[in-house]
Amino acid sequence: MKPNVRVAAPRLQSHPARTAANLEAIRGQAREAAARGAELVVFPELSMTGFLPNHPVGDHAEWLKAALEGAWQTAEPLEGTAVRALAEISREAGVFLAAGLLENAGNLLFNTFVLAGEGRVYGHWRKMHIPLFEMQIYNGGGVPQVVDTPLGRVGANICFDALFPESTRLLAVQQCEIALVPFAADPPPGTAQAWAAWARPVVQARCAENGLFAVASNYAGQVEFAGATQAFPGGALVVGPDGAVLAEEYDGALLVDLPAERLTRARAAFEYTFRLRRPELYGLLHEPVG
């Protein structure tokens, strides 16, 4: 990891089926973050193609048909125009950018997060654990790969993934240093502070368990699609490898430095249990439940 990495997590409002406009908003935020010295800019889950609301109030079957048809119309392949545009924005702004899209993978749809920098794609991750209301649209992805970048070794857990300790452990065993954690969550009563109170202990635990940084960015604004609506409060937080919160933002753009020496200190601490793991004992964890 670089001696210091400055990261930004702007508040971004994106909308379903408005990918071009969403990318322009990302372009503007990337330029602003770069002007403030950011090297890595992290946007929320599905920020390029927009989040599809999944709480219908009418006929569920009719909603599902319309939502699936619309999802296929808005989804893009990894080699498509949205990801190419993200890579070009990264080159133009001179920063690394992480943003999400609904991915058309041929005969399946995935909730995918992409890291671009220097005009090219460095890595992508598919959401592994799909919550109940999203199962109708997205499929679960495979093992998340950690990628080498000039900033450090980077991986991602998408929203619900962070609630499972195994998700971040998969990154840690690949020597991850910076975990990207994009969210689209609206816990009651629907404020950014409520999101932070819900997400903070989970992200802190994942960081302390695995000795890595995490940058979490939550979706903001109201979305409408296929007759359903949903509102997200935004919010962002950054947690250090010892589990301490380094920064929290509710309304604006978060900007914070990640000093590599914090990794060294955290991994040398008594509480860093990762080095004391006994994988040879954990075979039972792979056995079927029931």
N, C-alpha and C positions, 0 to 999 in steps of 0.2 A: 504494500500500500504506500502511496505517496506520503511524505511527512505530514501533509495537511491537505484535506479535500473540503472545499466549500460547496455546500449543497443548498438548493432552494426547493421549496414545495409551494408553488403559487396556488392561490384560490382560482379555480377554473370552472366556468359553467359551460358544459357541452350538451348537445341535444341529439337525440336519435334521428337518423336519416339526414343529418346536416354535416356530413363529414368534412366537406370543403371549408365550411365556416368554422368548424371546430379546430381544424388545422391552422386556420388563420389566427384564431385566438391563441393557440399554442405558440405560433410564430412570435406574436407580440409579447407573450409572457417570457419566452426564451430570450428575446432581445433584452427585456428589462432585467431579467436575472443575470444575464451575462454582463450587463453594464454595472451590476453590483458585485461583480467578481465571482459569481457562481461558476463552478466547473461541471456540476451535475444538477439537472433540473428534473424533479420527479412529479409527474402528474398522476391523477387518480385512475382507478380501474375504468376501462372502457372509455377513456377520455377522447379518443379519436373518432369512434363511430357512435358514441353515445350509449348511455345505459337504457335498457329496455325495461320499463316498469312492469312489475309482475304481481300486482295486487288488484286483480280485476274485481269490480263490484257487480257486474251483470252476469250474463250466461258464460260460465267458464269455458265450455266447449267452443263457443263462438270466438271468445277472446283468444284461446289457444290457437285456433286455426289462423286467425288474423295475425297474431304475434309471430307464429312460425313463418308464415308467408313473408311478412315484413322483415323478419330476421334474415332470411335468405337473400332478400333484396338489398339489405344494407351491409351484409357481411363482406369482407374482402380477404383475398389470400395474402399470405405473408409477402408475396412478390408483387402485390398490387400497388395502386397509386397512393394509398394512405401511408404505408410503410416507406415507400420511396420518398414521399414528401417529408416524412419525419427525418429521414436520413439527410435530406437536402437542407432542412432547417438546422439540423445539428452542425452541418458544415458552415452554413451561412452565419449562424450565431456564435460559432466557436465553443460550443458546450456539448456535453453529453445529455441526451434527452431520453426519458423513460415515459412511455405512454401506452395505453391499452386500446385494444380493438376487438370487435367480434370477428373471429377468424373463420373464413370459409376454407375448410381443409379438404374439400372434395365432396364427400358424402356425410361429413360431420361438421358441427359448429363447435368452436372453442372460445372461451374467454381468455384472451392472450395478452401478454404484456411484453413490450419490445424495448430494448435498449439500443439506441443509435448514437454514434459519435463519429466525428471526422468524416461525415458524409457516407457512412456505411452502417450496417446493422452488426452489432456485436453479439447479441443474444436475444432469445425470446423464451417465454415461459407460458405454459398453459395451466390455468387454474385446476388444481387436483381434486379438491373436495367441493362438491356442488351442493349447496343447501337446497332444501325442499322446494322453495318457490322458483328456483332457477333450473331445476332438473329437466323441465319441459323443453328448454332451449339448448343449454350447454351440455357438452360431454366432459368427463373428467380427463385431465391430461396426465402425462407420465412423469417420471422423475425429473425434477428441475436441475438443470446443469449450471454450474458456476463457471463464469467466463472471466478470462484475464483481460483487463483494460489498463490503460495508462494510469488510471486512478487507483486501481486495486482489483481484487477479486470480488466480483459482483454476482449476486443471485437474487431471486424474487420468490416471495410467497404472496398470493393474491387473496386479499380479504379473508374469507372463511378459512383459508389454509392456515392462517396464523393461529387459529384456535386449536390446532393440532400440534403438539410438541414435535411429532415426527417430521412435519413439513420443514421446520427450520433446522432440525438435526440433519436432514438430507443435505442441506447447504453447508452446514458446519463440517461434516466429514469430508467435504470437498475443499476445505480451507477457505471458506467464504469470509470476507472481511466487511462487506457492506451488503446488507439485505434491503431490497426494495419491497415495501409493503403497501401497495395501492388498495384503497377501500372504496366501497359504495355502500355505506351503512347509515341507518337512520334510527338508532335506538331512542326510545322515549326519554324526554319529551320532544325530541327532534331538534335539539340545539347542538352547536359545535362542542360546547362544554360537555353535553351528555355523551356525544360520540367519544370525546377524549377520555372521559371517566370510564367508558366501556372498553375502549381499545388499549388504554395506557397499561393496565396491569398485565394484559396478555403480551403486548410487545415487550414490556420490561422483562417478563419471565423468559421469553424466547431469547432475548439478548444476553441475559445473565447466564442462562443455561449453556449458551454456545459461544460466548465471548466474541460478539460481533456488533457492529453498528446496525441500526435499522432506521430507515426513513419512511414514515407513514404519511400518506396523503389521501384525504377523503373527498368523495364526490360532493359537488355543491350545486344547488339550484333545483328547480322543478322540471321533471321530464314528463312528456305525454307521448303515448304510442299505442296504437291498436285499441283505443278506448280506455286505457288505464293511465293513471297518473301516480307519481311518487315524488316526494320532495326530500332533498338531502341537505344537511346543514354545513358541509365543508369541515374544515379543520385539518391540522397537520401537527405531527410531532416527530422528534428525533430522539432516539434513545442510544446511550453508549453501551460498550461491551461489558460494563459492570451492572447494567440494568438501570442506571441513573438517567433521568430525563434531562437532555441537554437543551431542548427548546420545545415550545408549544405555541401554536398560533391558532386563533379562532376565526379571524376575519380577513386578514391580509396574507401577504406572501412571507412564509418562513424562510429565514436565511441563517445558516449556522455552519461553523467549521467542525470538521471531524479530524482531530489530531491523532496520528498513528500511534503516538506514545501512550494513548489511553488503551489501545489494544495490548501493548506490552504490559502495562500495569495490571490490567484486568486479568490477563492470562497468567500472571505471576502470583495472583492473590490466592489466599487459602480457600476462598469460596468458589474458585473456578474448578468445578467438579468434572468438566469435560475430560481433563487429562487422566481422571481416575476411573473412567468408564471400563466396564468388563463385558465387551460384546459377546464373548464366548458364553456368557450366562443368559443371553437374551433370546435364545432360540424360541422359547415359548411364545414370544410376542408375534411370531410368524405363523403360529398355529391357528386354524380356523376357530372362531368363537362359537360356543354352543355345544 
